[in-house]
Every structure is written in structure tokens, then in C-alpha cells.
Amino acid sequence: MTRSPRNLDEADWFHVFNRGADRQDIFSLDGDRSLFESLLASTLDATGVELHAYALMTNHFHLLVHACDGRLSAFMHQLCSRYAAAYNQRTGRTGPLFEGRFRHVPITDDDHLLAEARYIERNPLSFVPPAALANYRHASLGVYVGRRDAPDWLSTYMLEQLLDPSDYLVFVLEDQDSDLVDHPLLDPTGGIMVADIVQSMTALSTVNPVERPGPERNLALAIAIQLRLGTSRELAELFGMSAAGVRQAARRGRIAIETDERVERLRIRVMAHVRQAA
């Protein structure tokens, strides 16, 4: 991927992000992500915005978009308001689904475009092991590396000019020094540490997740990885397990959050306890 970076119009290219109010989930079921993709397709068509990369997580989403003529705000307003209305109707909830207005990073050149695309494609690593990252259905990486066909609503021409599919997977998966730098799009965690999650979990469940494997540990690790409080290796050292074990436990915790109301309620209580103690 050696090339001279080309300047892009900063008013046209953006990495866009939004997440749930109070960091609560916006995708409770896998079908919610499919619904979001359906609304994404129709909103792209209605506004003339192009989507070049994406990842749908659990309480947030990332989009890499080309939005000319000031269309970004109209696109995001339509997308988020339509999805919030559908999600609230399905779940019987009321009130705002998202924490506020979307955030965005203007993209300046080809290298910046690739860096933002890589950041987006790597997001599911919080609950998908690296070997399976390209198979995650609700992100664009699988399209670019030939694992599945591109949906009609995904524009691939720009990134395909900048990358070779075989190089791109390595580019996404290999660790880089920039991974240690906080992304300007994301808010800090407000000083929350893994120890805070462990203490709150212990206080609320009477089970210390560091000392005992089980659902409490799975949930604690899912929360820690979701909030980017440590790498798999760092969490493995703290919890006395392997990095692969951390990823597997966090994935089990993430699934439990999505499928078991008791686990989801405990997650909400843990986060409330952490913030109250902070």
C-alpha cells in the first residue's frame, strides 16, 4: 500500500459515530442490526450520501461516508430518528435512544481515509476473535476481503483504489503504534478503571469476578472490553487467564447481555454503581 496521499475535500468525507444514551444498547437483537441496515440503505438512497465502510456494534455504530453539499446532517438525522422510532416501538421504551447529536471526524487525505476505515473495521474485535473478524456480518471488512458480496448500498470504489484485498486484511489485523492513541472521535471513559468494574460487580453480585470464573466474570470482561479499559493481554494478566480466554469470556458476556434480561439489568446496575462511586 505504498502511494502518495491525495488530498480530499474535508467537507465531503467523514468518519461518523453515534451511541446509545448513557451508553445503553441500541442493538438488543441481531435483527435490530438488520433493521438498521435496511434503514441505512433507504436513507443513503434518499439523501445521495455514500457509505464506504461501517461496523454495527452493540451500543454504537461507525460509518465512513462521502456526503457532498452539506448532506451529512440530513442523512444522520433521518437515519437516527427513523431507527430510534422503530427500536422504541419494538421494545416499548420511550425517550431518546441516542445520547445526542452524532459526532464526526473530517477526513483529509487517502492515508487518513485508510486509517479511519481500519479503525472502523477493527471495532468488532471487542467481541469477535481476530480469526473471525472478516466473517462478522454487520461490518464491511468481509466485503473488502472477498468473504461476501457487497450490498447495493455499500460503495466500494474508493477503498478498492487504495488497497489490495490480501494486503487489507493484514493491514486491519496487525497491531500498530497508533492503536495505543485515543481516537479523537471517542469520549474518554471518565477515569473508569477495571478495578472499578470489579469492585462494583463484587458489591452487587457478592461474586469477585477476578477470583471466580462464571457469568459475573464474563460480564465484567465484556464491560471492560466494551469501554476499552485494557487490551486482552492486560485483562488476561489481571484476571489470571489467557488472552484468548479473555476474548471468549467477553464474547459470552456480550451474548448474555443481549439474550438474558437479568444480565442486562446487572450490567446497568454495575455501570450506575461505578458512576455513583466515581
NUTI-600172 format. One line per 5 residues: number of its first residue (from 1); their letters; for each residue x negated, y negated, z of N, C-alpha, C. Coordinates in steps of 0.1 Angstrom, whole numbers, plus 5000, padded with zeros to 4 digits. Layout:
NUM> A> X,Y,Z,X,Y,Z,X,Y,Z | ...
//
This chain:
1> MTRSP> 4992,5012,5000,5000,5000,5000,4991,4987,5000 | 4981,4987,4992,4973,4975,4991,4978,4966,4980 | 4981,4954,4984,4986,4944,4974,4985,4930,4980 | 4985,4920,4972,4985,4906,4977,5000,4902,4981 | 5002,4897,4993,5015,4894,4997,5021,4883,4989
6> RNLDE> 5034,4884,4986,5041,4874,4978,5050,4867,4988 | 5050,4854,4986,5058,4845,4995,5073,4847,4991 | 5081,4848,5002,5096,4850,5000,5103,4837,5005 | 5114,4834,5000,5122,4823,5005,5127,4826,5019 | 5123,4819,5029,5127,4822,5042,5142,4820,5045
11> ADWFH> 5149,4813,5035,5163,4811,5037,5171,4823,5031 | 5164,4833,5025,5171,4844,5019,5170,4857,5025 | 5158,4860,5032,5155,4873,5037,5155,4873,5052 | 5162,4882,5059,5163,4882,5073,5163,4896,5079 | 5158,4897,5091,5160,4909,5100,5170,4904,5110
16> VFNRG> 5182,4911,5110,5193,4907,5118,5196,4917,5128 | 5200,4913,5140,5203,4922,5151,5214,4917,5160 | 5222,4926,5165,5232,4923,5175,5235,4935,5184 | 5239,4932,5196,5241,4943,5205,5253,4941,5214 | 5257,4951,5221,5269,4951,5229,5268,4941,5241
21> ADRQD> 5279,4935,5245,5279,4927,5256,5274,4934,5269 | 5266,4928,5276,5260,4934,5288,5253,4947,5285 | 5248,4947,5272,5241,4959,5267,5249,4972,5267 | 5262,4970,5267,5270,4982,5267,5271,4988,5253 | 5275,5001,5252,5275,5007,5239,5285,5001,5229
26> IFSLD> 5282,5000,5217,5291,4996,5206,5294,5008,5197 | 5287,5019,5198,5290,5031,5191,5291,5042,5202 | 5303,5046,5205,5305,5056,5215,5305,5070,5209 | 5310,5071,5197,5310,5084,5190,5303,5082,5177 | 5299,5093,5171,5292,5093,5158,5302,5087,5147
31> GDRSL> 5315,5090,5149,5324,5084,5139,5325,5069,5140 | 5321,5063,5151,5320,5048,5151,5310,5043,5142 | 5299,5050,5141,5288,5046,5132,5293,5047,5117 | 5300,5057,5114,5306,5059,5101,5315,5048,5097 | 5324,5044,5107,5333,5033,5105,5325,5020,5103
36> FESLL> 5315,5018,5111,5307,5006,5109,5301,5005,5095 | 5296,5017,5090,5290,5018,5077,5301,5014,5066 | 5313,5019,5068,5324,5016,5059,5327,5001,5058 | 5327,4995,5070,5330,4981,5071,5318,4973,5065 | 5306,4978,5067,5294,4972,5062,5294,4972,5047
41> ASTLD> 5299,4983,5041,5299,4983,5026,5309,4973,5020 | 5321,4972,5026,5331,4963,5021,5327,4948,5024 | 5320,4946,5035,5316,4932,5038,5305,4928,5029 | 5295,4936,5026,5285,4933,5017,5291,4930,5003 | 5300,4938,4999,5307,4935,4986,5314,4922,4986
46> ATGVE> 5321,4919,4997,5329,4906,4997,5320,4894,4998 | 5309,4895,5004,5300,4883,5006,5289,4882,4996 | 5286,4892,4989,5274,4892,4980,5261,4893,4986 | 5261,4897,4999,5248,4899,5006,5243,4913,5003 | 5230,4915,5003,5224,4928,5000,5218,4933,5013
51> LHAYA> 5219,4946,5015,5213,4953,5026,5202,4962,5021 | 5190,4960,5027,5178,4968,5022,5173,4978,5032 | 5176,4977,5045,5172,4987,5055,5181,4985,5067 | 5183,4996,5074,5192,4995,5086,5190,5006,5095 | 5194,5004,5108,5194,5015,5118,5205,5012,5128
56> LMTNH> 5214,5022,5129,5225,5020,5139,5222,5028,5151 | 5221,5022,5163,5216,5028,5175,5229,5032,5183 | 5228,5029,5196,5240,5032,5205,5246,5019,5210 | 5238,5009,5214,5244,4997,5219,5239,4985,5210 | 5233,4988,5199,5229,4977,5190,5226,4982,5176
61> FHLLV> 5224,4973,5167,5221,4977,5153,5211,4967,5147 | 5204,4971,5137,5194,4963,5130,5197,4964,5115 | 5196,4952,5108,5198,4952,5094,5187,4943,5088 | 5183,4947,5076,5173,4939,5068,5181,4935,5056 | 5184,4922,5055,5193,4917,5045,5187,4906,5036
66> HACDG> 5192,4905,5024,5190,4894,5015,5203,4886,5013 | 5203,4874,5019,5215,4866,5019,5213,4853,5014 | 5216,4851,5001,5214,4838,4994,5225,4828,4998 | 5222,4815,4995,5232,4804,4996,5239,4803,5009 | 5232,4806,5020,5238,4804,5033,5249,4814,5036
71> RLSAF> 5248,4826,5030,5259,4836,5032,5258,4844,5045 | 5246,4843,5052,5244,4852,5063,5254,4851,5074 | 5258,4839,5078,5267,4837,5089,5281,4842,5085 | 5285,4840,5073,5298,4845,5069,5298,4861,5069 | 5287,4866,5064,5286,4881,5064,5286,4887,5078
76> MHQLC> 5279,4881,5087,5278,4887,5101,5291,4884,5108 | 5297,4873,5106,5310,4870,5113,5320,4880,5109 | 5322,4883,5096,5331,4892,5091,5328,4906,5096 | 5316,4910,5095,5312,4924,5099,5315,4926,5114 | 5310,4917,5122,5311,4920,5136,5325,4918,5141
81> SRYAA> 5333,4909,5136,5347,4907,5141,5355,4918,5136 | 5354,4923,5124,5362,4934,5119,5359,4947,5127 | 5346,4949,5130,5342,4961,5137,5347,4960,5152 | 5345,4949,5158,5350,4947,5172,5364,4950,5173 | 5372,4945,5164,5387,4947,5164,5390,4962,5163
86> AYNQR> 5384,4969,5154,5386,4983,5152,5382,4991,5164 | 5370,4988,5169,5365,4995,5181,5374,4993,5193 | 5378,4981,5195,5386,4978,5207,5400,4985,5206 | 5405,4985,5194,5418,4992,5192,5416,5007,5194 | 5405,5013,5190,5403,5027,5192,5401,5031,5206
91> TGRTG> 5394,5023,5213,5390,5026,5227,5400,5020,5237 | 5409,5011,5233,5418,5005,5243,5412,4994,5251 | 5400,4989,5247,5393,4979,5255,5398,4965,5250 | 5395,4955,5258,5398,4941,5254,5385,4933,5256 | 5385,4921,5250,5374,4912,5252,5363,4913,5242
96> PLFEG> 5353,4905,5243,5342,4905,5233,5335,4919,5233 | 5331,4924,5222,5323,4936,5221,5308,4933,5221 | 5305,4922,5214,5291,4918,5213,5287,4908,5223 | 5274,4907,5226,5270,4898,5237,5270,4883,5232 | 5271,4880,5220,5271,4867,5215,5268,4866,5200
101> RFRHV> 5264,4855,5196,5261,4853,5181,5249,4862,5178 | 5249,4867,5166,5238,4875,5161,5225,4868,5162 | 5214,4875,5163,5200,4869,5162,5194,4873,5149 | 5184,4865,5144,5178,4869,5131,5163,4863,5131 | 5155,4870,5123,5142,4866,5120,5140,4863,5106
106> PITDD> 5137,4851,5101,5135,4848,5087,5122,4855,5083 | 5122,4861,5071,5111,4869,5066,5103,4861,5056 | 5090,4860,5057,5082,4851,5049,5075,4856,5037 | 5071,4869,5037,5064,4874,5026,5065,4890,5026 | 5059,4896,5016,5060,4910,5014,5055,4918,5026
111> DHLLA> 5044,4914,5032,5039,4921,5043,5048,4920,5055 | 5054,4908,5057,5063,4906,5068,5076,4915,5065 | 5080,4916,5053,5092,4924,5049,5089,4939,5053 | 5078,4944,5049,5074,4958,5053,5074,4960,5068 | 5068,4950,5075,5067,4951,5090,5080,4952,5096
116> EARYI> 5090,4943,5091,5103,4943,5097,5111,4956,5093 | 5109,4961,5081,5115,4973,5077,5110,4985,5086 | 5097,4985,5088,5091,4996,5096,5097,4995,5111 | 5098,4983,5116,5104,4982,5130,5118,4987,5130 | 5126,4984,5120,5139,4989,5120,5140,5004,5119
121> ERNPL> 5132,5010,5110,5132,5024,5107,5127,5032,5120 | 5119,5026,5128,5113,5033,5140,5123,5032,5152 | 5133,5024,5151,5142,5023,5163,5148,5036,5168 | 5152,5045,5159,5158,5057,5164,5148,5066,5172 | 5135,5063,5172,5126,5071,5179,5129,5071,5194
126> SFVPP> 5138,5062,5199,5142,5062,5213,5150,5075,5216 | 5156,5081,5206,5163,5093,5209,5162,5104,5198 | 5154,5102,5188,5151,5112,5178,5136,5115,5178 | 5132,5127,5178,5118,5130,5178,5112,5126,5164 | 5099,5123,5164,5093,5118,5151,5095,5128,5139
131> AALAN> 5094,5141,5142,5096,5150,5131,5110,5150,5124 | 5119,5145,5132,5133,5144,5127,5138,5130,5123 | 5129,5121,5124,5133,5107,5122,5139,5104,5108 | 5133,5110,5098,5138,5108,5084,5152,5115,5082 | 5156,5124,5091,5168,5131,5090,5180,5124,5097
136> YRHAS> 5177,5113,5105,5187,5106,5112,5197,5100,5102 | 5209,5103,5103,5219,5099,5093,5222,5085,5092 | 5221,5078,5103,5226,5064,5103,5215,5054,5103 | 5205,5056,5094,5194,5047,5092,5189,5049,5077 | 5181,5040,5072,5178,5041,5058,5165,5048,5055
141> LGVYV> 5157,5053,5065,5145,5059,5062,5147,5071,5053 | 5156,5080,5056,5158,5092,5048,5160,5089,5034 | 5166,5078,5030,5168,5074,5016,5155,5072,5010 | 5146,5064,5016,5134,5059,5010,5124,5071,5009 | 5125,5081,5017,5115,5092,5016,5121,5104,5009
146> GRRDA> 5133,5102,5003,5139,5112,4994,5146,5123,5001 | 5150,5121,5014,5158,5132,5021,5173,5132,5018 | 5178,5120,5013,5192,5120,5009,5194,5108,4999 | 5205,5109,4992,5208,5098,4982,5211,5085,4988 | 5208,5074,4981,5212,5061,4987,5227,5059,4985
151> PDWLS> 5233,5054,4995,5247,5050,4994,5248,5038,4984 | 5260,5036,4978,5261,5025,4969,5258,5011,4975 | 5260,5010,4988,5259,4997,4994,5245,4994,4999 | 5235,5003,4997,5222,5000,5001,5213,4996,4989 | 5207,4985,4989,5199,4980,4978,5184,4984,4981
156> TYMLE> 5178,4992,4972,5165,4997,4974,5154,4991,4965 | 5158,4982,4956,5148,4978,4946,5136,4971,4952 | 5138,4963,4963,5126,4955,4968,5116,4964,4975 | 5121,4972,4984,5111,4981,4992,5105,4991,4982 | 5112,4996,4972,5107,5006,4963,5095,5000,4955
161> QLLDP> 5096,4986,4953,5085,4980,4946,5072,4979,4955 | 5074,4979,4968,5063,4977,4977,5057,4990,4983 | 5064,5001,4981,5059,5013,4988,5061,5025,4979 | 5053,5035,4983,5054,5049,4977,5060,5057,4987 | 5070,5066,4984,5077,5073,4994,5068,5082,5003
166> SDYLV> 5058,5088,4998,5049,5096,5006,5041,5087,5015 | 5037,5075,5011,5030,5066,5020,5039,5060,5031 | 5051,5058,5027,5060,5051,5036,5063,5058,5049 | 5065,5071,5048,5068,5079,5060,5056,5079,5069 | 5044,5079,5064,5032,5078,5072,5031,5064,5078
171> FVLED> 5034,5054,5070,5034,5040,5075,5044,5038,5086 | 5055,5044,5086,5065,5043,5096,5061,5050,5109 | 5056,5062,5107,5054,5071,5119,5040,5069,5126 | 5030,5065,5119,5017,5063,5125,5017,5051,5135 | 5011,5053,5147,5010,5042,5156,5002,5030,5151
176> QDSDL> 5006,5018,5154,4998,5006,5150,4997,4997,5162 | 4986,4989,5162,4984,4980,5173,4996,4971,5175 | 5003,4967,5164,5014,4957,5165,5026,4963,5173 | 5026,4977,5175,5037,4983,5182,5037,4979,5197 | 5025,4974,5202,5024,4970,5216,5028,4956,5218
181> VDHPL> 5031,4949,5208,5035,4935,5209,5050,4933,5209 | 5056,4926,5218,5070,4924,5219,5075,4918,5206 | 5086,4923,5201,5092,4917,5188,5099,4905,5192 | 5098,4894,5184,5104,4881,5187,5119,4882,5187 | 5125,4892,5181,5140,4892,5180,5146,4897,5193
186> LDPTG> 5139,4904,5201,5145,4911,5212,5142,4903,5225 | 5153,4902,5233,5151,4896,5246,5143,4905,5255 | 5135,4900,5264,5128,4908,5274,5138,4915,5283 | 5133,4925,5290,5142,4932,5299,5145,4925,5312 | 5139,4913,5314,5142,4905,5326,5134,4911,5338
191> GIMVA> 5123,4917,5335,5114,4922,5346,5118,4935,5351 | 5128,4942,5345,5132,4955,5350,5121,4965,5347 | 5118,4974,5357,5108,4984,5356,5114,4998,5358 | 5106,5008,5354,5111,5022,5355,5114,5025,5370 | 5106,5020,5379,5108,5022,5393,5122,5017,5397
196> DIVQS> 5126,5006,5391,5139,5000,5395,5150,5010,5391 | 5149,5016,5379,5159,5026,5374,5159,5038,5383 | 5147,5043,5387,5146,5055,5396,5152,5052,5409 | 5149,5040,5415,5154,5037,5428,5170,5036,5428 | 5175,5029,5418,5190,5028,5417,5196,5041,5414
201> MTALS> 5190,5050,5406,5196,5063,5404,5196,5071,5417 | 5185,5070,5424,5184,5078,5437,5195,5073,5447 | 5196,5059,5447,5206,5054,5457,5220,5058,5453 | 5224,5058,5441,5237,5061,5436,5241,5075,5435 | 5231,5084,5432,5234,5098,5430,5228,5107,5441
206> TVNPV> 5220,5101,5450,5213,5109,5460,5203,5119,5454 | 5200,5118,5441,5190,5126,5435,5179,5118,5429 | 5166,5121,5434,5155,5113,5428,5151,5120,5415 | 5153,5112,5404,5150,5118,5391,5136,5122,5388 | 5127,5116,5396,5113,5119,5394,5110,5133,5400
211> ERPGP> 5116,5136,5411,5114,5148,5418,5121,5160,5413 | 5133,5158,5407,5141,5169,5403,5146,5168,5389 | 5143,5178,5380,5149,5178,5366,5164,5180,5367 | 5171,5175,5357,5185,5177,5356,5192,5165,5350 | 5205,5163,5351,5212,5153,5344,5208,5139,5348
216> ERNLA> 5205,5137,5361,5200,5124,5366,5187,5120,5360 | 5178,5129,5358,5165,5126,5352,5168,5123,5337 | 5176,5131,5331,5179,5128,5316,5184,5114,5314 | 5194,5110,5323,5200,5097,5322,5189,5086,5325 | 5181,5088,5335,5171,5078,5338,5161,5076,5327
221> LAIAI> 5157,5087,5320,5148,5086,5309,5155,5080,5297 | 5168,5083,5295,5175,5077,5284,5176,5062,5285 | 5178,5057,5298,5179,5043,5300,5165,5037,5299 | 5155,5043,5304,5141,5037,5303,5137,5036,5289 | 5140,5046,5280,5135,5045,5266,5144,5035,5259
226> QLRLG> 5157,5035,5262,5166,5025,5255,5161,5011,5258 | 5157,5008,5270,5152,4995,5274,5137,4992,5271 | 5131,5002,5265,5117,5001,5261,5108,4998,5273 | 5110,5005,5284,5103,5003,5296,5090,5011,5297 | 5087,5019,5287,5075,5026,5286,5075,5036,5274
231> TSREL> 5063,5040,5270,5062,5050,5259,5065,5064,5265 | 5067,5073,5256,5069,5087,5260,5058,5092,5269 | 5045,5088,5265,5034,5093,5273,5033,5086,5287 | 5037,5073,5287,5037,5067,5300,5047,5073,5310 | 5059,5075,5304,5070,5081,5312,5067,5095,5316
236> AELFG> 5060,5102,5307,5056,5116,5310,5047,5117,5322 | 5037,5107,5323,5028,5107,5334,5036,5104,5347 | 5045,5095,5346,5053,5091,5358,5062,5102,5363 | 5068,5109,5354,5078,5120,5357,5071,5134,5358 | 5059,5135,5356,5052,5148,5357,5056,5158,5347
241> MSAAG> 5057,5154,5334,5062,5162,5323,5055,5159,5310 | 5057,5166,5300,5050,5163,5287,5058,5152,5280 | 5051,5146,5270,5058,5135,5262,5069,5141,5254 | 5067,5153,5249,5078,5160,5242,5090,5163,5251 | 5087,5166,5264,5098,5169,5273,5105,5156,5276
246> VRQAA> 5098,5145,5277,5105,5132,5279,5115,5129,5268 | 5110,5131,5256,5119,5128,5244,5131,5137,5244 | 5129,5150,5247,5140,5159,5248,5150,5156,5259 | 5145,5152,5271,5153,5149,5282,5161,5136,5279 | 5154,5126,5273,5161,5114,5270,5172,5116,5259
251> RRGRI> 5169,5125,5250,5180,5128,5240,5192,5134,5247 | 5189,5144,5256,5201,5150,5263,5208,5140,5271 | 5201,5130,5277,5208,5119,5284,5216,5111,5275 | 5211,5107,5263,5218,5099,5254,5231,5106,5249 | 5230,5119,5247,5242,5127,5242,5252,5127,5254
256> AIETD> 5247,5129,5266,5256,5129,5278,5263,5116,5279 | 5256,5105,5277,5263,5092,5278,5274,5091,5268 | 5272,5096,5256,5282,5095,5245,5294,5104,5247 | 5292,5115,5254,5302,5125,5254,5308,5128,5268 | 5302,5123,5279,5307,5125,5292,5310,5112,5299
261> ERVER> 5322,5109,5302,5326,5096,5308,5320,5094,5322 | 5318,5105,5329,5311,5104,5342,5297,5099,5341 | 5290,5104,5331,5276,5100,5329,5276,5085,5325 | 5285,5081,5316,5286,5067,5312,5289,5058,5323 | 5298,5062,5332,5301,5054,5344,5289,5053,5353
266> LRIRV> 5282,5064,5354,5270,5063,5363,5259,5054,5357 | 5258,5054,5343,5248,5045,5337,5252,5031,5339 | 5265,5027,5338,5269,5014,5341,5267,5010,5355 | 5269,5019,5365,5267,5016,5379,5252,5014,5381 | 5243,5022,5375,5229,5021,5377,5224,5007,5372
271> MAHVR> 5229,5003,5360,5224,4991,5355,5229,4979,5363 | 5242,4980,5368,5247,4969,5377,5239,4969,5390 | 5235,4980,5395,5227,4981,5408,5213,4975,5406 | 5207,4978,5394,5194,4972,5391,5195,4957,5390 | 5205,4952,5383,5205,4938,5381,5209,4930,5394
276> QAA> 5217,4937,5403,5220,4931,5416,5208,4930,5425 | 5199,4941,5424,5187,4941,5432,5176,4932,5427 | 5177,4928,5414,5166,4920,5408,5166,4906,5414
//
